[in-house]
Amino acid sequence: MPLNELRNARGLTQEMLAEAMHIQQPAIAKMERRTDMYISTLRSHIRAMGGELEITARFPDGSVKITNFSDIAM
């Protein structure tokens, strides 16, 4: 799901999300248009919407949760 659709589904405006992240609204618009970003940026975006980011690698024989990034303090 694209970030803008996720934000809308959570009932948030760009302005509300920007306030929660302590940034300006145009930065949210820019983030939502990006096709590539740092995991820490995406994590901050998801946390500001009230969620937690999990990264999972899926293979034909099973899935593995990637935890390298979970210990980074925000």
C-alpha positions, 0 to 999 in steps of 0.5 A, spaced: 500 500 500 502 506 498 504 511 504 499 516 502 493 511 501 496 508 508 495 515 511 488 516 508 486 509 511 489 511 518 484 518 517 490 522 517 492 528 513 499 530 511 499 536 516 497 532 522 502 527 520 507 532 519 506 535 526 507 528 529 513 528 526 515 535 527 517 536 520 513 541 515 507 538 510 511 539 504 516 534 507 511 529 508 508 530 500 515 529 498 516 522 502 510 520 499 512 520 492 519 517 493 520 510 491 526 509 495 528 512 502 532 510 508 529 505 513 529 509 519 525 514 515 520 509 513 520 507 520 519 514 523 513 515 518 510 509 520 511 510 528 508 517 527 501 513 524 501 509 530 504 503 527 511 499 527 515 497 521 517 490 520 521 487 515 520 480 512 524 476 507 519 471 503 522 465 500 519 459 497 521 455 503 519 460 508 519 467 511 525 470 515 524 477 519 530 481 519 532 484 525 538 488 524 534 495 524 530 494 530 535 495 535 536 502 532 534 507 537 529 513 534 
